[in-house]
Amino acid sequence: MTTVAELLDHGLSDWSHVLAHRADEAVIDAVRARFMGAGVPVELVADTLRDGGAALHQAVASERSDWATPFGGLLAVALLTAEVAAYCSHLVARASAVRSVAVDSLLEDFSAVAVASELGVSRQKVYEIGRGGAKLRDALRQANR
């Protein structure tokens, strides 16, 4: 499976690749239109996602009055940071899903107390994390057939 980061690292810089973390084509089209309307090139979006917004943070921390200029201005910065947040949200959701499946699988072989001890969470949290893991695992199997 190719990740957005891998696509970005390989220099693929068309909008559909850069915005691949957006699940819906209509949303991708709307986001692309906003970026294009603000004059933000796809390469800048790719670079910003690649560094997780670090360059933006460094620029604002510089306290220079023109800190947003290299990125296309304040509107561009607002759009770029919104996209970093959307990408991060995608990563968190994906990690949470994988964790749920892993914890559910661990519960097949180990007690909740043992899993909780290894993860550094409460037994109740283990059940909360693992809830839905079996369903997700089954859904992933179905999708890969």
BELJOMO-V823369 format. One record per residue. N is the residue number from 1. BURIAL is # if it has 9 or more other C-alpha atoms within 8 Angstrom, else .. D_CENTER is the distance of its C-alpha to the mean C-alpha in whole Angstrom. Layout:
{{N:BURIAL:D_CENTER} {N:BURIAL:D_CENTER}}
This chain:
{{1:.:15} {2:.:14} {3:.:10} {4:#:9} {5:.:10} {6:.:13} {7:#:14} {8:#:13} {9:.:15} {10:.:18} {11:.:19} {12:#:18} {13:#:17} {14:.:18} {15:#:16} {16:.:15} {17:#:14} {18:#:12} {19:#:10} {20:.:10} {21:#:7} {22:#:9} {23:.:11} {24:.:15} {25:.:17} {26:.:18} {27:#:15} {28:#:15} {29:.:18} {30:.:18} {31:.:15} {32:#:17} {33:.:20} {34:#:20} {35:#:18} {36:#:22} {37:.:24} {38:#:23} {39:.:24} {40:#:20} {41:.:20} {42:#:17} {43:.:18} {44:#:17} {45:#:14} {46:#:13} {47:#:15} {48:#:13} {49:#:9} {50:#:11} {51:.:12} {52:.:10} {53:#:12} {54:.:15} {55:.:18} {56:#:17} {57:.:18} {58:.:21} {59:#:22} {60:#:22} {61:.:24} {62:.:26} {63:.:28} {64:.:29} {65:.:30} {66:.:29} {67:#:25} {68:#:24} {69:.:26} {70:.:24} {71:#:21} {72:#:23} {73:#:24} {74:.:23} {75:.:22} {76:#:20} {77:#:18} {78:.:17} {79:#:16} {80:#:14} {81:#:13} {82:.:12} {83:#:9} {84:#:8} {85:.:8} {86:#:6} {87:#:3} {88:.:3} {89:.:5} {90:#:3} {91:.:3} {92:.:6} {93:.:8} {94:.:8} {95:.:9} {96:.:11} {97:#:13} {98:.:14} {99:#:15} {100:#:17} {101:#:18} {102:#:19} {103:#:21} {104:#:23} {105:#:24} {106:#:25} {107:#:27} {108:.:29} {109:.:31} {110:.:31} {111:.:32} {112:#:29} {113:.:31} {114:.:30} {115:#:27} {116:#:26} {117:#:28} {118:.:26} {119:.:23} {120:.:25} {121:#:24} {122:#:27} {123:#:28} {124:.:27} {125:#:23} {126:#:24} {127:#:25} {128:.:22} {129:#:19} {130:#:21} {131:#:22} {132:#:21} {133:#:20} {134:#:23} {135:.:22} {136:#:19} {137:#:20} {138:.:23} {139:.:21} {140:.:19} {141:.:22} {142:.:23} {143:.:21} {144:.:22} {145:.:25}}
